[in-house]
Amino acid sequence: SDDVWLPRKLELQLQRFDVGPELGLIHCGADFEGAGPRLGGMEGWVSTEILRLDRDVIVAHGSSVMVPKRVAEEVGGFDVRMRVSEDWDFCYRIAARHRIGFVPEVLVRCARHTTGLHRDFAQMEHGMGLALEKAFTDPALQPLRRHAYGRLHRILAGCYFQNRQWKQFAQQVVKSLRCDVRNLGYFAAYPLRRARNLSPVILSEGGGTGGSEKDLKLRK
């Protein structure tokens, strides 16, 4: 990774563990190249919010987190079946067992690349599918199931839309609506987005398409 830890990252996160030794994970704010800082992370019992896939709960799953060795061993480490989204799954499994802490300062600078595994959306779907399958073995979480899967396919639709893979975009739209018809209003706005992003000015400037609503949050 080309991500950069700022000088006080470890110091401030260790201080937070000193105050809350029962915490299972501590994350921090991050500055994403081209997108600016994110300081809206959550703390406490946050596993349900993570599972909803509605917002950034843990900022920069891979680079911002600090996890005690005992906790990593307790949850079984990373799932080696996943090539993408394994960090999301790891953080979720910790949050399902432990309270989470947050340092509301930018302590990581996250690089963005146009290539890499995070651009493999089929692998993203595979990895997140495994993660959600494990999460929903808990009967108490079943009321969230359709919402979570609907959001996952909505996120993937946004990724394919941004990449101008229209067939895959349409497939993910259908999957999302089958899970949660409430996403219909969101997708109804896509023709306008497509018309805007295919304008001659944007094409002549080599601009990319937009519309993934920070939906690349599953990547890091």
MARBA-704739 format. One record per residue (C-alpha): residue number from 1; z, y, x. Coordinates in nm, 2 decimals, decimal comma, always signed. Each point is the difference from the previous one (the first is absolute). Layout:
REM residues N
+------+--------+--------+--------+
! pafi !      Z !      Y !      X !
+------+--------+--------+--------+
!  NUM !      Z !      Y !      X !
...
+------+--------+--------+--------+
***
This chain:
REM residues 220
+------+--------+--------+--------+
! pafi !      Z !      Y !      X !
+------+--------+--------+--------+
!    1 !  +0,00 !  +0,00 !  +0,00 !
!    2 !  -0,06 !  +0,36 !  +0,11 !
!    3 !  +0,29 !  +0,13 !  -0,20 !
!    4 !  +0,25 !  +0,22 !  +0,19 !
!    5 !  +0,38 !  -0,01 !  -0,03 !
!    6 !  +0,15 !  +0,35 !  +0,05 !
!    7 !  +0,28 !  +0,03 !  +0,26 !
!    8 !  +0,30 !  -0,01 !  -0,25 !
!    9 !  -0,13 !  -0,29 !  -0,22 !
!   10 !  +0,23 !  -0,27 !  +0,12 !
!   11 !  +0,30 !  +0,23 !  +0,05 !
!   12 !  -0,01 !  +0,13 !  -0,36 !
!   13 !  -0,06 !  -0,34 !  -0,15 !
!   14 !  +0,28 !  -0,16 !  +0,20 !
!   15 !  +0,23 !  +0,29 !  -0,12 !
!   16 !  -0,09 !  -0,09 !  -0,36 !
!   17 !  +0,09 !  -0,36 !  +0,07 !
!   18 !  +0,34 !  +0,11 !  +0,14 !
!   19 !  +0,07 !  +0,18 !  -0,33 !
!   20 !  -0,14 !  -0,29 !  -0,21 !
!   21 !  +0,03 !  -0,33 !  +0,19 !
!   22 !  -0,06 !  -0,20 !  -0,32 !
!   23 !  -0,36 !  +0,14 !  -0,03 !
!   24 !  -0,28 !  -0,25 !  +0,05 !
!   25 !  -0,27 !  +0,24 !  +0,11 !
!   26 !  -0,03 !  +0,37 !  +0,09 !
!   27 !  -0,33 !  +0,19 !  -0,02 !
!   28 !  -0,09 !  +0,36 !  +0,08 !
!   29 !  -0,25 !  +0,27 !  -0,08 !
!   30 !  -0,35 !  -0,03 !  +0,16 !
!   31 !  -0,29 !  +0,23 !  +0,07 !
!   32 !  -0,33 !  -0,17 !  -0,09 !
!   33 !  -0,31 !  +0,12 !  +0,19 !
!   34 !  -0,22 !  +0,19 !  -0,24 !
!   35 !  +0,25 !  -0,02 !  -0,29 !
!   36 !  +0,30 !  +0,19 !  +0,12 !
!   37 !  +0,37 !  -0,09 !  -0,01 !
!   38 !  +0,17 !  -0,23 !  -0,25 !
!   39 !  +0,37 !  +0,06 !  -0,06 !
!   40 !  +0,04 !  -0,15 !  -0,34 !
!   41 !  +0,15 !  -0,34 !  +0,09 !
!   42 !  +0,27 !  -0,15 !  -0,21 !
!   43 !  +0,33 !  -0,17 !  +0,09 !
!   44 !  +0,25 !  -0,22 !  -0,18 !
!   45 !  -0,10 !  -0,30 !  -0,21 !
!   46 !  -0,37 !  +0,06 !  -0,01 !
!   47 !  -0,17 !  -0,34 !  -0,03 !
!   48 !  -0,10 !  +0,06 !  -0,36 !
!   49 !  -0,16 !  +0,33 !  +0,09 !
!   50 !  -0,19 !  -0,17 !  +0,29 !
!   51 !  -0,13 !  -0,27 !  -0,24 !
!   52 !  -0,13 !  +0,26 !  -0,25 !
!   53 !  -0,25 !  +0,12 !  +0,26 !
!   54 !  +0,02 !  +0,35 !  -0,15 !
!   55 !  +0,10 !  +0,21 !  +0,30 !
!   56 !  +0,09 !  -0,01 !  +0,36 !
!   57 !  +0,35 !  -0,15 !  +0,01 !
!   58 !  +0,01 !  -0,11 !  +0,36 !
!   59 !  -0,20 !  +0,24 !  +0,22 !
!   60 !  -0,23 !  -0,17 !  +0,25 !
!   61 !  +0,12 !  -0,35 !  -0,05 !
!   62 !  -0,10 !  -0,11 !  +0,35 !
!   63 !  +0,08 !  +0,29 !  +0,23 !
!   64 !  +0,30 !  +0,18 !  -0,16 !
!   65 !  +0,24 !  -0,28 !  -0,07 !
!   66 !  +0,29 !  -0,13 !  +0,20 !
!   67 !  +0,15 !  -0,34 !  -0,10 !
!   68 !  +0,30 !  -0,18 !  +0,15 !
!   69 !  -0,09 !  -0,34 !  +0,15 !
!   70 !  +0,24 !  -0,18 !  -0,23 !
!   71 !  -0,18 !  +0,14 !  -0,30 !
!   72 !  -0,34 !  -0,08 !  +0,13 !
!   73 !  +0,11 !  -0,36 !  +0,06 !
!   74 !  +0,17 !  -0,02 !  -0,34 !
!   75 !  -0,32 !  +0,08 !  -0,19 !
!   76 !  -0,22 !  -0,23 !  +0,22 !
!   77 !  -0,19 !  +0,27 !  +0,19 !
!   78 !  -0,36 !  +0,08 !  -0,07 !
!   79 !  -0,21 !  -0,24 !  -0,21 !
!   80 !  -0,26 !  -0,13 !  +0,25 !
!   81 !  -0,24 !  -0,09 !  -0,29 !
!   82 !  -0,08 !  +0,37 !  -0,04 !
!   83 !  -0,23 !  +0,21 !  +0,22 !
!   84 !  +0,04 !  +0,31 !  -0,20 !
!   85 !  +0,31 !  +0,14 !  -0,20 !
!   86 !  +0,24 !  -0,23 !  +0,19 !
!   87 !  +0,21 !  +0,31 !  +0,07 !
!   88 !  +0,02 !  +0,09 !  -0,37 !
!   89 !  +0,11 !  -0,35 !  -0,08 !
!   90 !  +0,26 !  +0,00 !  +0,28 !
!   91 !  +0,15 !  +0,32 !  -0,12 !
!   92 !  +0,01 !  -0,10 !  -0,36 !
!   93 !  +0,18 !  -0,33 !  +0,08 !
!   94 !  +0,26 !  +0,20 !  +0,19 !
!   95 !  +0,04 !  +0,26 !  -0,28 !
!   96 !  +0,05 !  -0,29 !  -0,25 !
!   97 !  +0,31 !  -0,10 !  +0,19 !
!   98 !  +0,13 !  +0,32 !  +0,16 !
!   99 !  +0,04 !  +0,37 !  -0,06 !
!  100 !  -0,25 !  +0,21 !  +0,19 !
!  101 !  +0,07 !  +0,32 !  +0,20 !
!  102 !  -0,23 !  +0,30 !  +0,07 !
!  103 !  -0,01 !  +0,27 !  +0,27 !
!  104 !  -0,18 !  +0,30 !  -0,16 !
!  105 !  -0,16 !  +0,13 !  +0,32 !
!  106 !  -0,35 !  -0,07 !  +0,14 !
!  107 !  +0,08 !  -0,23 !  +0,29 !
!  108 !  -0,34 !  -0,19 !  +0,01 !
!  109 !  -0,36 !  +0,12 !  +0,04 !
!  110 !  -0,23 !  -0,25 !  -0,16 !
!  111 !  -0,36 !  -0,03 !  +0,11 !
!  112 !  -0,29 !  -0,07 !  -0,24 !
!  113 !  -0,30 !  -0,21 !  +0,09 !
!  114 !  -0,32 !  -0,07 !  -0,18 !
!  115 !  -0,01 !  -0,36 !  +0,13 !
!  116 !  +0,26 !  -0,27 !  +0,02 !
!  117 !  +0,17 !  -0,27 !  -0,22 !
!  118 !  +0,12 !  +0,27 !  -0,25 !
!  119 !  -0,36 !  +0,05 !  -0,10 !
!  120 !  -0,03 !  -0,37 !  -0,10 !
!  121 !  +0,07 !  +0,05 !  -0,37 !
!  122 !  -0,05 !  -0,37 !  -0,08 !
!  123 !  +0,28 !  -0,08 !  +0,25 !
!  124 !  +0,21 !  +0,27 !  -0,16 !
!  125 !  -0,05 !  -0,16 !  -0,34 !
!  126 !  +0,09 !  -0,34 !  +0,15 !
!  127 !  +0,31 !  +0,13 !  +0,18 !
!  128 !  +0,13 !  +0,20 !  -0,30 !
!  129 !  -0,07 !  -0,29 !  -0,23 !
!  130 !  +0,22 !  -0,22 !  +0,21 !
!  131 !  +0,27 !  +0,26 !  +0,01 !
!  132 !  +0,00 !  +0,06 !  -0,37 !
!  133 !  -0,01 !  -0,38 !  -0,07 !
!  134 !  +0,32 !  -0,04 !  +0,20 !
!  135 !  +0,17 !  +0,30 !  -0,16 !
!  136 !  -0,07 !  -0,11 !  -0,35 !
!  137 !  +0,17 !  -0,34 !  +0,04 !
!  138 !  +0,30 !  +0,20 !  -0,11 !
!  139 !  +0,02 !  -0,03 !  -0,38 !
!  140 !  +0,18 !  +0,33 !  -0,03 !
!  141 !  -0,31 !  +0,18 !  +0,13 !
!  142 !  -0,25 !  -0,13 !  -0,25 !
!  143 !  -0,01 !  +0,32 !  -0,21 !
!  144 !  -0,15 !  +0,17 !  +0,30 !
!  145 !  -0,26 !  -0,26 !  +0,07 !
!  146 !  -0,30 !  +0,14 !  -0,19 !
!  147 !  +0,07 !  +0,36 !  +0,12 !
!  148 !  +0,02 !  -0,11 !  +0,37 !
!  149 !  -0,32 !  -0,20 !  -0,01 !
!  150 !  -0,18 !  +0,27 !  -0,20 !
!  151 !  +0,10 !  +0,25 !  +0,27 !
!  152 !  -0,10 !  -0,23 !  +0,28 !
!  153 !  -0,36 !  -0,03 !  -0,14 !
!  154 !  +0,00 !  +0,37 !  -0,07 !
!  155 !  +0,08 !  +0,07 !  +0,36 !
!  156 !  -0,27 !  -0,25 !  +0,12 !
!  157 !  -0,25 !  +0,17 !  -0,24 !
!  158 !  +0,08 !  +0,33 !  +0,17 !
!  159 !  -0,06 !  -0,15 !  +0,34 !
!  160 !  -0,34 !  -0,15 !  -0,10 !
!  161 !  -0,09 !  +0,33 !  -0,17 !
!  162 !  +0,07 !  +0,19 !  +0,32 !
!  163 !  -0,21 !  -0,24 !  +0,19 !
!  164 !  -0,28 !  +0,02 !  -0,25 !
!  165 !  +0,01 !  -0,37 !  -0,08 !
!  166 !  -0,08 !  +0,04 !  -0,36 !
!  167 !  -0,02 !  -0,37 !  -0,10 !
!  168 !  +0,34 !  -0,07 !  +0,14 !
!  169 !  +0,13 !  +0,32 !  -0,15 !
!  170 !  -0,11 !  -0,11 !  -0,35 !
!  171 !  +0,16 !  -0,35 !  +0,05 !
!  172 !  +0,33 !  +0,15 !  +0,09 !
!  173 !  -0,01 !  +0,24 !  -0,30 !
!  174 !  -0,05 !  -0,30 !  -0,23 !
!  175 !  +0,29 !  -0,19 !  +0,17 !
!  176 !  +0,22 !  +0,31 !  -0,03 !
!  177 !  -0,07 !  +0,05 !  -0,37 !
!  178 !  +0,06 !  -0,36 !  -0,08 !
!  179 !  +0,34 !  +0,03 !  +0,15 !
!  180 !  +0,09 !  +0,34 !  -0,14 !
!  181 !  -0,23 !  +0,19 !  -0,24 !
!  182 !  +0,20 !  +0,32 !  +0,05 !
!  183 !  -0,21 !  +0,05 !  +0,32 !
!  184 !  -0,30 !  +0,07 !  -0,22 !
!  185 !  +0,06 !  +0,37 !  +0,00 !
!  186 !  +0,01 !  +0,01 !  +0,38 !
!  187 !  -0,32 !  -0,19 !  +0,03 !
!  188 !  -0,17 !  +0,22 !  -0,26 !
!  189 !  +0,00 !  +0,28 !  +0,25 !
!  190 !  -0,19 !  -0,20 !  +0,26 !
!  191 !  -0,36 !  +0,10 !  -0,11 !
!  192 !  +0,09 !  +0,36 !  +0,06 !
!  193 !  +0,14 !  -0,08 !  +0,34 !
!  194 !  -0,31 !  -0,19 !  +0,09 !
!  195 !  -0,23 !  +0,28 !  -0,11 !
!  196 !  +0,20 !  +0,25 !  +0,21 !
!  197 !  +0,01 !  -0,22 !  +0,31 !
!  198 !  -0,37 !  -0,09 !  -0,02 !
!  199 !  -0,11 !  +0,37 !  +0,00 !
!  200 !  -0,28 !  +0,09 !  +0,24 !
!  201 !  +0,24 !  +0,23 !  +0,20 !
!  202 !  +0,24 !  -0,28 !  +0,07 !
!  203 !  -0,27 !  -0,25 !  +0,08 !
!  204 !  -0,17 !  +0,25 !  +0,24 !
!  205 !  +0,33 !  +0,06 !  +0,17 !
!  206 !  +0,08 !  -0,37 !  +0,03 !
!  207 !  +0,31 !  +0,04 !  -0,21 !
!  208 !  +0,18 !  -0,30 !  -0,14 !
!  209 !  +0,09 !  -0,08 !  -0,35 !
!  210 !  +0,35 !  +0,07 !  -0,13 !
!  211 !  +0,20 !  -0,12 !  -0,29 !
!  212 !  +0,24 !  -0,26 !  +0,14 !
!  213 !  +0,31 !  +0,20 !  -0,10 !
!  214 !  +0,18 !  -0,07 !  +0,32 !
!  215 !  -0,08 !  -0,36 !  -0,09 !
!  216 !  -0,02 !  -0,11 !  +0,36 !
!  217 !  +0,38 !  -0,01 !  +0,00 !
!  218 !  -0,01 !  -0,37 !  +0,02 !
!  219 !  -0,15 !  +0,01 !  +0,35 !
!  220 !  +0,29 !  +0,15 !  +0,19 !
+------+--------+--------+--------+
***
